[in-house]
Amino acid sequence: MKTSRAVTKRHLPTSPFKAPEAPAPLEVFAVDDRVSHDKYGLGRVIGVDDSAVLVDFGPQKVRVPAPFSKLCKL
């Protein structure tokens, strides 16, 4: 049995269909940035990693992995 792999298909310039949109770039966070999260509320960034951000939300510290869809910079 073959394993399935995600394959991105290239867009042909002569195709009548729209070309796929490029993914949005990841938002860049720095230490001491104020942020808002959909679930945890307001917080402050206390650590930045390549694939995650560590945020202090007061009573708890949460590691938010990329992509940061629920996290926005204030």
C-alpha positions in Angstrom: 0.0 0.0 0.0 1.4 3.4 -1.0 1.5 6.3 1.5 -0.3 9.4 0.4 1.8 12.6 0.0 0.6 16.1 -0.3 1.6 17.2 -3.8 1.3 20.8 -4.9 0.3 21.0 -8.5 1.8 23.7 -10.7 -0.5 26.1 -12.4 -0.4 26.1 -16.2 -0.3 29.6 -17.7 -2.9 28.6 -20.4 -5.4 27.2 -17.8 -8.8 28.9 -17.8 -8.9 28.6 -14.0 -7.5 31.1 -11.6 -4.0 30.6 -10.3 -3.9 29.6 -6.6 -3.1 32.4 -4.3 0.2 32.5 -2.4 -0.1 31.8 1.3 0.0 34.8 3.5 3.3 35.4 5.2 3.5 34.5 8.9 3.2 37.5 11.3 6.5 38.3 13.0 6.4 38.7 16.8 9.1 40.2 19.1 9.6 39.9 22.8 7.3 42.3 24.8 4.8 42.6 22.0 1.2 42.9 23.3 -1.1 40.3 21.7 -4.6 39.1 21.8 -5.7 35.5 21.5 -9.2 34.2 20.6 -9.3 31.8 23.5 -6.9 33.2 26.2 -7.4 37.0 25.8 -4.7 39.6 26.2 -1.1 38.7 26.8 2.5 39.7 26.3 5.1 37.8 24.3 7.9 36.5 26.5 9.7 34.1 24.0 10.0 33.7 20.3 11.0 30.5 18.5 11.2 29.5 14.8 7.9 27.7 14.9 6.2 29.0 18.1 5.7 32.0 20.4 5.5 31.8 24.2 2.9 34.2 25.6 2.2 35.2 29.2 -1.6 35.6 29.6 -1.4 36.4 33.4 -2.4 33.2 35.2 -0.8 31.0 32.6 1.9 30.8 30.0 1.0 29.3 26.6 3.1 28.2 23.7 1.3 29.2 20.5 2.5 27.2 17.4 2.7 28.7 13.9 0.7 29.5 11.9 -0.6 32.1 14.4 -4.2 32.2 13.1 -5.8 33.0 16.5 -3.1 35.4 17.7 -3.0 39.0 16.6 -0.6 41.8 17.5 -2.1 44.9 19.2 
